[in-house]
Amino acid sequence: KGWVPFTSGGIMRAKIEGEDAVRALYFKREGLSYTVVRPGGLSEDEPRGVGAIELNQGDDKSGRISRADVAAICVEAATSTAAANATFECYWADTGKSLGEVGFSNMTGGTSKDDAAAYVSGKERKGATWGELLTGLQPDVPGAKQQGCGFSL
């Protein structure tokens, strides 16, 4: 059982199931919360900081982001009430693309500026400070279907 096949959504299903397990640990526990951070394609590039980052909810848009920027997001989200019980994607705003296009773009180092019309989900969040970036995130709705396979608990 230790091997998860990439085909048939195996990896994505395993990720959703892992997220659901985290949500279940905190479901209806007063005073406790969680945050699920879904980084885009990870890079070894230098961090760009909060002003270059875009957050999205709904798992329909992604991009690239440095490991250092993801670490900073995790630290900030862990101490922010705005990110409590929320699931969100993070990536550099200039690399954001729809999920159907992002894989090839990440491999080739593409940016949104390469597109004639960049994809807009309508759920993008940007900010000059961590507070601005995280404020307005929508908490997960217990039982709501997540993108891919599985349900939120």
N, CA, C and O of each residue as an XYZ file, in Angstrom:
612
protein
N       0.807     -1.202      0.000
C       0.000      0.000      0.000
C       0.849      1.265      0.000
O       0.300      2.344     -0.223
N       2.144      1.192      0.235
C       2.990      2.371      0.344
C       3.163      3.143     -0.949
O       3.539      4.315     -0.908
N       2.902      2.532     -2.100
C       3.092      3.176     -3.385
C       1.773      3.724     -3.890
O       0.764      3.019     -3.889
N       1.773      4.986     -4.325
C       0.559      5.602     -4.839
C       0.767      5.886     -6.321
O       1.630      6.692     -6.671
N       0.004      5.249     -7.197
C       0.201      5.460     -8.635
C      -0.205      6.869     -9.059
O      -1.159      7.444     -8.536
N       0.546      7.409    -10.022
C       0.244      8.730    -10.552
C      -1.012      8.705    -11.419
O      -1.751      9.688    -11.474
N      -1.252      7.595    -12.087
C      -2.411      7.494    -12.960
C      -3.694      7.436    -12.150
O      -3.666      7.127    -10.959
N      -4.778      7.721    -12.768
C      -6.115      7.671    -12.155
C      -6.237      8.584    -10.945
O      -7.043      8.328    -10.051
N      -5.444      9.643    -10.912
C      -5.571     10.597     -9.812
C      -5.011     10.097     -8.503
O      -5.344     10.649     -7.454
N      -4.168      9.067     -8.518
C      -3.643      8.476     -7.291
C      -2.938      9.461     -6.386
O      -3.219      9.507     -5.188
N      -2.027     10.251     -6.933
C      -1.294     11.217     -6.121
C      -2.231     12.311     -5.635
O      -2.203     12.674     -4.459
N      -3.048     12.830     -6.513
C      -3.964     13.898     -6.095
C      -4.979     13.383     -5.079
O      -5.323     14.091     -4.133
N      -5.454     12.165     -5.268
C      -6.388     11.583     -4.310
C      -5.719     11.454     -2.938
O      -6.332     11.752     -1.913
N      -4.457     11.008     -2.926
C      -3.724     10.861     -1.668
C      -3.538     12.216     -0.986
O      -3.629     12.310      0.238
N      -3.280     13.256     -1.765
C      -3.140     14.600     -1.182
C      -4.453     15.064     -0.560
O      -4.467     15.574      0.560
N      -5.551     14.888     -1.285
C      -6.863     15.287     -0.766
C      -7.188     14.500      0.506
O      -7.689     15.064      1.479
N      -6.901     13.202      0.494
C      -7.170     12.387      1.673
C      -6.330     12.851      2.859
O      -6.813     12.863      3.991
N      -5.084     13.229      2.611
C      -4.228     13.764      3.674
C      -4.770     15.065      4.226
O      -4.794     15.275      5.439
N      -5.207     15.943      3.323
C      -5.815     17.203      3.765
C      -7.068     16.935      4.593
O      -7.288     17.562      5.629
N      -7.883     15.996      4.123
C      -9.104     15.659      4.854
C      -8.789     15.117      6.247
O      -9.517     15.389      7.202
N      -7.713     14.356      6.361
C      -7.323     13.830      7.675
C      -6.948     14.967      8.620
O      -7.286     14.932      9.803
N      -6.252     15.972      8.100
C      -5.917     17.142      8.924
C      -7.181     17.869      9.341
O      -7.342     18.233     10.506
N      -8.078     18.078      8.389
C      -9.334     18.774      8.705
C     -10.114     18.011      9.783
O     -10.673     18.617     10.697
N     -10.147     16.684      9.669
C     -10.896     15.860     10.622
C     -10.330     15.988     12.034
O     -11.077     15.936     13.011
N      -9.013     16.156     12.145
C      -8.399     16.309     13.465
C      -8.894     17.560     14.188
O      -8.968     17.587     15.417
N      -9.230     18.587     13.422
C      -9.597     19.869     14.020
C     -11.086     20.170     13.957
O     -11.543     21.169     14.512
N     -11.842     19.315     13.288
C     -13.273     19.541     13.107
C     -13.972     19.611     14.461
O     -13.871     18.690     15.271
N     -14.671     20.700     14.694
C     -15.451     20.922     15.930
C     -14.603     20.894     17.199
O     -15.097     20.499     18.255
N     -13.356     21.299     17.120
C     -12.521     21.407     18.314
C     -12.326     22.882     18.614
O     -11.543     23.572     17.961
N     -13.044     23.340     19.599
C     -13.022     24.751     19.948
C     -11.617     25.200     20.329
O     -10.915     24.526     21.082
N     -11.226     26.343     19.798
C      -9.932     26.913     20.117
C      -8.779     26.384     19.284
O      -7.650     26.852     19.435
N      -9.034     25.417     18.406
C      -7.989     24.866     17.543
C      -8.355     25.107     16.087
O      -9.532     25.108     15.724
N      -7.355     25.309     15.272
C      -7.612     25.511     13.845
C      -6.459     24.923     13.035
O      -5.428     24.545     13.591
N      -6.641     24.849     11.729
C      -5.634     24.345     10.805
C      -5.555     25.296      9.625
O      -6.433     26.139      9.442
N      -4.525     25.166      8.837
C      -4.402     25.843      7.549
C      -3.756     24.863      6.587
O      -2.714     24.283      6.896
N      -4.366     24.672      5.418
C      -3.783     23.817      4.386
C      -3.215     24.737      3.304
O      -3.951     25.478      2.652
N      -1.902     24.674      3.130
C      -1.202     25.488      2.133
C      -0.840     24.571      0.972
O      -0.172     23.553      1.152
N      -1.292     24.949     -0.226
C      -1.025     24.172     -1.438
C      -0.089     24.978     -2.334
O      -0.549     25.780     -3.146
N       1.225     24.771     -2.193
C       2.148     25.550     -3.021
C       2.132     25.088     -4.472
O       1.850     23.928     -4.773
N       2.439     26.020     -5.355
C       2.612     25.674     -6.761
C       3.918     24.912     -6.931
O       4.460     24.379     -5.963
N       4.419     24.858     -8.148
C       5.687     24.186     -8.407
C       6.809     24.863     -7.637
O       7.000     26.074     -7.745
N       7.550     24.084     -6.862
C       8.597     24.641     -5.999
C       9.878     24.897     -6.771
O      10.297     24.086     -7.597
N      10.497     26.046     -6.488
C      11.755     26.401     -7.137
C      12.822     26.673     -6.083
O      12.521     26.888     -4.909
N      14.064     26.658     -6.528
C      15.207     27.002     -5.676
C      15.560     28.477     -5.814
O      16.579     28.921     -5.286
N      14.723     29.243     -6.521
C      14.987     30.667     -6.741
C      14.983     31.433     -5.426
O      14.472     30.956     -4.412
N      15.556     32.617     -5.464
C      15.537     33.504     -4.301
C      14.089     33.885     -3.999
O      13.275     34.000     -4.915
N      13.766     34.081     -2.727
C      12.399     34.500     -2.395
C      12.124     35.893     -2.953
O      13.018     36.737     -3.021
N      10.895     36.117     -3.344
C      10.484     37.426     -3.869
C       9.708     38.231     -2.838
O       9.595     39.451     -2.958
N       9.181     37.563     -1.840
C       8.466     38.281     -0.788
C       6.982     38.395     -1.043
O       6.473     38.036     -2.105
N       6.304     38.909     -0.028
C       4.842     38.940     -0.002
C       4.224     39.648     -1.205
O       3.188     39.204     -1.701
N       4.815     40.713     -1.679
C       4.241     41.486     -2.769
C       4.192     40.754     -4.106
O       3.440     41.147     -4.998
N       4.985     39.695     -4.254
C       5.015     38.936     -5.511
C       4.094     37.728     -5.482
O       3.901     37.062     -6.500
N       3.523     37.444     -4.311
C       2.751     36.221     -4.120
C       1.267     36.447     -4.386
O       0.714     37.506     -4.087
N       0.647     35.430     -4.952
C      -0.800     35.429     -5.136
C      -1.351     34.172     -4.469
O      -0.768     33.093     -4.574
N      -2.471     34.326     -3.790
C      -3.186     33.199     -3.214
C      -4.460     32.995     -4.010
O      -4.994     33.939     -4.592
N      -4.940     31.775     -4.035
C      -6.181     31.453     -4.715
C      -6.856     30.322     -3.943
O      -6.185     29.535     -3.275
N      -8.148     30.245     -4.034
C      -8.883     29.146     -3.411
C      -9.752     28.483     -4.462
O     -10.328     29.154     -5.317
N      -9.842     27.175     -4.397
C     -10.647     26.438     -5.358
C      -9.847     25.476     -6.201
O     -10.422     24.713     -6.977
N      -8.528     25.493     -6.069
C      -7.658     24.552     -6.758
C      -7.872     24.548     -8.263
O      -7.954     23.487     -8.883
N      -7.964     25.750     -8.854
C      -8.103     25.820    -10.303
C      -7.020     26.688    -10.945
O      -7.041     26.927    -12.152
N      -6.070     27.158    -10.122
C      -5.002     28.009    -10.629
C      -3.749     27.752     -9.799
O      -3.828     27.530     -8.591
N      -2.595     27.784    -10.457
C      -1.337     27.575     -9.755
C      -0.222     28.247    -10.535
O      -0.473     28.938    -11.522
N       0.990     28.046    -10.097
C       2.165     28.626    -10.745
C       3.406     28.108    -10.053
O       3.400     27.016     -9.484
N       4.469     28.890    -10.100
C       5.712     28.530     -9.416
C       5.902     29.436     -8.211
O       5.344     30.531     -8.134
N       6.719     28.943     -7.257
C       7.048     29.735     -6.070
C       8.300     29.140     -5.436
O       8.538     27.936     -5.529
N       9.089     29.977     -4.798
C      10.300     29.474     -4.152
C       9.965     28.789     -2.834
O       8.975     29.109     -2.175
N      10.806     27.852     -2.478
C      10.635     27.154     -1.210
C      10.684     28.141     -0.046
O       9.941     27.993      0.925
N      11.549     29.140     -0.138
C      11.668     30.130      0.937
C      10.376     30.938      1.089
O       9.961     31.234      2.210
N       9.743     31.295     -0.023
C       8.471     32.024      0.069
C       7.380     31.145      0.672
O       6.549     31.635      1.438
N       7.370     29.848      0.337
C       6.383     28.933      0.928
C       6.603     28.841      2.436
O       5.645     28.850      3.209
N       7.861     28.752      2.850
C       8.158     28.696      4.286
C       7.637     29.945      4.994
O       7.059     29.847      6.076
N       7.835     31.109      4.396
C       7.350     32.357      4.994
C       5.828     32.364      5.083
O       5.263     32.796      6.088
N       5.167     31.888      4.036
C       3.700     31.809      4.051
C       3.237     30.903      5.191
O       2.302     31.244      5.916
N       3.882     29.763      5.349
C       3.488     28.826      6.408
C       3.633     29.452      7.790
O       2.757     29.294      8.640
N       4.727     30.156      8.017
C       4.931     30.819      9.311
C       3.851     31.871      9.541
O       3.259     31.930     10.619
N       3.598     32.688      8.546
C       2.594     33.751      8.691
C       1.188     33.172      8.847
O       0.415     33.649      9.679
N       0.852     32.161      8.066
C      -0.487     31.573      8.131
C      -0.731     30.885      9.472
O      -1.850     30.895      9.986
N       0.316     30.289     10.033
C       0.171     29.581     11.306
C      -0.191     30.519     12.456
O      -0.770     30.092     13.455
N       0.148     31.777     12.313
C      -0.125     32.737     13.387
C      -1.228     33.731     13.034
O      -1.453     34.691     13.771
N      -1.908     33.513     11.929
C      -2.937     34.443     11.456
C      -4.336     33.866     11.637
O      -4.615     32.752     11.192
N      -5.199     34.610     12.280
C      -6.593     34.161     12.392
C      -7.285     34.217     11.036
O      -8.276     33.517     10.826
N      -6.787     35.034     10.113
C      -7.387     35.141      8.776
C      -7.243     33.844      7.985
O      -8.035     33.580      7.081
N      -6.241     33.036      8.315
C      -6.006     31.787      7.587
C      -6.552     30.569      8.333
O      -6.341     29.435      7.901
N      -7.249     30.793      9.444
C      -7.750     29.683     10.253
C      -8.779     28.866      9.476
O      -9.720     29.415      8.901
N      -8.587     27.555      9.467
C      -9.514     26.602      8.830
C      -9.700     26.855      7.338
O     -10.766     26.594      6.779
N      -8.657     27.364      6.706
C      -8.719     27.671      5.273
C      -7.739     26.799      4.499
O      -6.707     26.377      5.021
N      -8.084     26.542      3.257
C      -7.217     25.854      2.304
C      -6.982     26.814      1.149
O      -7.930     27.382      0.607
N      -5.717     26.998      0.771
C      -5.442     27.917     -0.340
C      -4.192     27.504     -1.093
O      -3.313     26.825     -0.563
N      -4.141     27.939     -2.355
C      -2.992     27.727     -3.215
C      -2.131     28.985     -3.170
O      -2.649     30.090     -3.012
N      -0.814     28.815     -3.311
C       0.088     29.966     -3.345
C       1.112     29.795     -4.458
O       1.586     28.689     -4.719
N       1.446     30.900     -5.108
C       2.378     30.905     -6.229
C       2.736     32.352     -6.503
O       2.062     33.258     -6.014
N       3.789     32.583     -7.279
C       4.114     33.948     -7.682
C       3.059     34.400     -8.686
O       2.725     33.674     -9.621
N       2.545     35.597     -8.483
C       1.451     36.105     -9.308
C       1.790     36.087    -10.791
O       0.923     35.806    -11.618
N       3.045     36.385    -11.141
C       3.387     36.448    -12.564
C       3.569     35.075    -13.213
O       3.897     34.986    -14.396
N       3.356     34.001    -12.440
C       3.428     32.648    -13.009
C       2.083     31.938    -12.972
O       1.977     30.790    -13.404
N       1.060     32.602    -12.464
C      -0.249     31.984    -12.299
C      -0.911     31.621    -13.619
O      -0.991     32.432    -14.542
N      -1.383     30.385    -13.686
C      -2.089     29.887    -14.867
C      -3.151     28.894    -14.412
O      -3.138     28.429    -13.273
N      -4.070     28.576    -15.323
C      -5.055     27.543    -15.018
C      -4.324     26.212    -14.832
O      -3.224     26.026    -15.353
N      -4.929     25.301    -14.100
C      -4.280     24.012    -13.843
C      -3.963     23.258    -15.126
O      -2.981     22.517    -15.182
N      -4.781     23.439    -16.153
C      -4.540     22.758    -17.412
C      -3.301     23.246    -18.143
O      -2.774     22.536    -18.999
N      -2.826     24.444    -17.822
C      -1.686     25.026    -18.516
C      -0.428     25.127    -17.670
O       0.665     25.306    -18.208
N      -0.561     25.018    -16.374
C       0.546     25.363    -15.483
C       1.720     24.394    -15.530
O       2.860     24.823    -15.354
N       1.489     23.114    -15.760
C       2.581     22.141    -15.742
C       3.672     22.455    -16.736
O       4.842     22.545    -16.364
N       3.312     22.623    -17.992
C       4.290     22.925    -19.035
C       4.944     24.275    -18.782
O       6.149     24.434    -18.974
N       4.151     25.241    -18.353
C       4.676     26.570    -18.077
C       5.719     26.526    -16.964
O       6.748     27.197    -17.056
N       5.465     25.745    -15.914
C       6.428     25.630    -14.819
C       7.728     24.993    -15.296
O       8.814     25.402    -14.885
N       7.614     23.987    -16.167
C       8.816     23.311    -16.675
C       9.671     24.234    -17.537
O      10.896     24.122    -17.537
N       9.032     25.144    -18.269
C       9.769     26.015    -19.187
C      10.072     27.388    -18.604
O      10.707     28.214    -19.260
N       9.620     27.642    -17.365
C       9.875     28.938    -16.736
C       8.986     30.046    -17.264
O       9.336     31.222    -17.164
N       7.851     29.690    -17.822
C       6.930     30.680    -18.373
C       6.292     31.546    -17.308
O       6.280     31.204    -16.126
N       5.763     32.673    -17.751
C       5.033     33.570    -16.855
C       3.686     33.900    -17.461
O       3.428     33.617    -18.631
N       2.834     34.499    -16.656
C       1.519     34.930    -17.143
C       1.658     35.982    -18.225
O       0.772     36.130    -19.066
N       2.756     36.712    -18.211
C       2.979     37.761    -19.199
C       3.190     37.186    -20.597
O       3.091     37.898    -21.596
N       3.487     35.864    -20.651
C       3.668     35.200    -21.938
C       2.339     34.953    -22.641
O       2.319     34.652    -23.835
N       1.227     35.078    -21.915
C      -0.098     34.795    -22.454
C      -0.754     36.066    -22.971
O      -0.570     37.150    -22.416
N      -1.517     35.913    -24.039
C      -2.279     37.055    -24.542
C      -3.355     37.439    -23.520
O      -3.601     38.624    -23.290
N      -3.986     36.448    -22.917
C      -5.017     36.694    -21.903
C      -4.764     35.762    -20.721
O      -5.042     34.565    -20.794
N      -4.244     36.312    -19.650
C      -3.953     35.499    -18.471
C      -5.254     35.008    -17.843
O      -6.263     35.714    -17.838
N      -5.214     33.787    -17.314
C      -6.381     33.188    -16.673
C      -6.680     33.908    -15.350
O      -5.781     34.143    -14.543
N      -7.937     34.246    -15.147
C      -8.387     34.874    -13.906
C      -9.511     34.021    -13.332
O     -10.532     33.807    -13.985
N      -9.320     33.540    -12.119
C     -10.343     32.709    -11.479
C     -11.381     33.553    -10.758
O     -12.506     33.106    -10.532
N     -11.001     34.776    -10.397
C     -11.886     35.643     -9.624
C     -11.701     35.487     -8.126
O     -12.333     36.194     -7.340
N     -10.831     34.558     -7.726
C     -10.596     34.318     -6.301
C      -9.175     34.701     -5.888
O      -8.750     34.381     -4.778
N      -8.448     35.371     -6.753
C      -7.064     35.737     -6.468
C      -6.989     36.715     -5.295
O      -7.868     37.559     -5.117
N      -5.935     36.589     -4.505
C      -5.667     37.484     -3.380
C      -4.231     37.957     -3.498
O      -3.322     37.152     -3.696
N      -4.025     39.254     -3.377
C      -2.687     39.846     -3.377
C      -2.631     40.863     -2.242
O      -3.662     41.320     -1.749
N      -1.422     41.208     -1.839
C      -1.278     42.200     -0.793
C       0.167     42.629     -0.641
O       1.091     41.900     -1.000
N       0.345     43.825     -0.103
C       1.688     44.356      0.137
C       2.232     43.885      1.482
O       3.437     43.946      1.729
N       1.329     43.410      2.356
C       1.728     42.885      3.664
C       1.102     41.504      3.839
O       0.177     41.137      3.115
N       1.615     40.743      4.806
C       1.038     39.431      5.071
C      -0.418     39.557      5.492
O      -1.259     38.762      5.072
N      -0.719     40.542      6.311
C      -2.100     40.748      6.736
C      -3.028     40.986      5.568
O      -4.117     40.415      5.512
N      -2.610     41.825      4.632
C      -3.429     42.098      3.437
C      -3.590     40.839      2.587
O      -4.673     40.574      2.067
N      -2.521     40.072      2.446
C      -2.562     38.877      1.606
C      -3.508     37.821      2.173
O      -4.263     37.196      1.428
N      -3.469     37.623      3.483
C      -4.250     36.558      4.109
C      -5.687     36.967      4.438
O      -6.573     36.115      4.513
N      -5.917     38.251      4.630
C      -7.263     38.712      4.985
C      -8.240     38.446      3.844
O      -7.957     38.748      2.685
N      -9.384     37.883      4.188
C     -10.410     37.604      3.188
C     -10.418     36.160      2.714
O     -11.280     35.769      1.927
N      -9.456     35.359      3.192
C      -9.513     33.930      2.841
C     -10.796     33.340      3.398
O     -11.200     33.655      4.518
N     -11.426     32.495      2.623
C     -12.666     31.861      3.057
C     -12.353     30.560      3.784
O     -11.611     29.726      3.265
N     -12.912     30.375      4.985
C     -12.685     29.104      5.674
C     -13.367     27.962      4.924
O     -14.355     28.165      4.219
N     -12.823     26.770      5.088
C     -13.411     25.583      4.469
C     -14.802     25.340      5.044
O     -15.067     25.623      6.212
N     -15.674     24.816      4.205
C     -17.021     24.459      4.629
C     -17.028     22.954      4.895
O     -16.783     22.174      3.974
N     -17.302     22.524      6.130
C     -17.313     21.092      6.419
C     -18.247     20.345      5.469
O     -19.399     20.735      5.279
N     -17.735     19.267      4.876
C     -18.526     18.450      3.966
C     -18.497     18.906      2.523
O     -19.000     18.197      1.651
N     -17.920     20.076      2.237
C     -17.888     20.580      0.866
C     -16.876     19.792      0.045
O     -15.780     19.492      0.520
N     -17.243     19.460     -1.182
C     -16.353     18.694     -2.059
C     -15.125     19.529     -2.397
O     -15.236     20.697     -2.769
N     -13.957     18.915     -2.262
C     -12.708     19.532     -2.649
C     -12.434     19.212     -4.103
O     -12.999     18.263     -4.646
N     -11.568     19.996     -4.747
C     -11.160     19.713     -6.121
C     -10.477     18.355     -6.149
O      -9.692     18.055     -5.249
N     -10.740     17.544     -7.127
C     -10.152     16.219     -7.214
C     -11.098     15.198     -6.600
O     -12.311     15.274     -6.791
N     -10.551     14.259     -5.876
C     -11.348     13.183     -5.281
C     -11.423     13.368     -3.781
O     -10.410     13.668     -3.148
N     -12.561     13.200     -3.215
C     -12.699     13.268     -1.766
C     -13.538     14.442     -1.321
O     -13.860     15.336     -2.103
N     -13.878     14.420     -0.069
C     -14.691     15.475      0.512
C     -13.989     16.035      1.725
O     -13.237     15.333      2.400
N     -14.239     17.309      2.002
C     -13.727     17.914      3.227
C     -14.578     17.430      4.388
O     -15.795     17.294      4.261
N     -13.945     17.174      5.507
C     -14.678     16.694      6.681
C     -15.166     17.847      7.524
O     -15.804     17.631      8.555
